[in-house]
Amino acid sequence: MNAIKTLLAVSALAAAGGAQAAIIATYDYSLSGTVADVRSDSVSGSDTGSGTATLDDSGMLTLNGSRVATAYIGSFLAAATNTTVTTTFNGTYAGGAFTATSGQIVPNSCFAGCDRIFNMPVGYDSVSGTVLLSGGSINAVVVMNGFLLITDTWTLTPTTPAVPVPAAAWLFGSGLLGLAGITRRRAA
């Protein structure tokens, strides 16, 4: 009896520990933003990007794609980056809506023209926005290195997944073929 209780307890713990967040929706996203100097008007620039995103039921939105950020002092290019990034937003998922509360960007690789200012992991100072299964947007603001103010908006559009043929359809089809074969054999 004790062995059965132990086995049930271990099974319950394994099932609870092995549970992973299920992906609820996938999206294509576009990123648009601005780069400015919090100390003066001397720096201006843009932040753009695109990629794909997944939303899971644990309250995490993960975006993978490319990002190009530039910063100018007057007409002089002060900083630029062309990188692949993973951006994660944490929040809550309830009632078919994900509400973002925090976020972080982690550059994965940096290409020609990359500047170290933009090529580092950074957490956003403020994050807001709601994403439904039908799409939505998230806004985020961060001050990097004490002077670069980056204001970004991610616009998410749901992707249309390929509609799989359920296993039941294959089973039903093979059953029909079997019945057709039996009927044909009886007729012969």
Secondary structure, 3 states (H helix, E strand, C coil): CHHHHHHHHHHHHHHHHHCCCCEEEEEEEEEEEEEEECCCCCEEEEEEEEEEEEEECCCEEEEEEEEEEEEEECCEEEEEEEEEEEEEEEEEEECCEEEEEEEEEEEEEECCCCCCCCCCCEECCEEEEEEECCEEEEEEEEEECCCEEEEEEEEEEECCCCCCCCHHHHHHHHHHHHHHHHHHHHHC
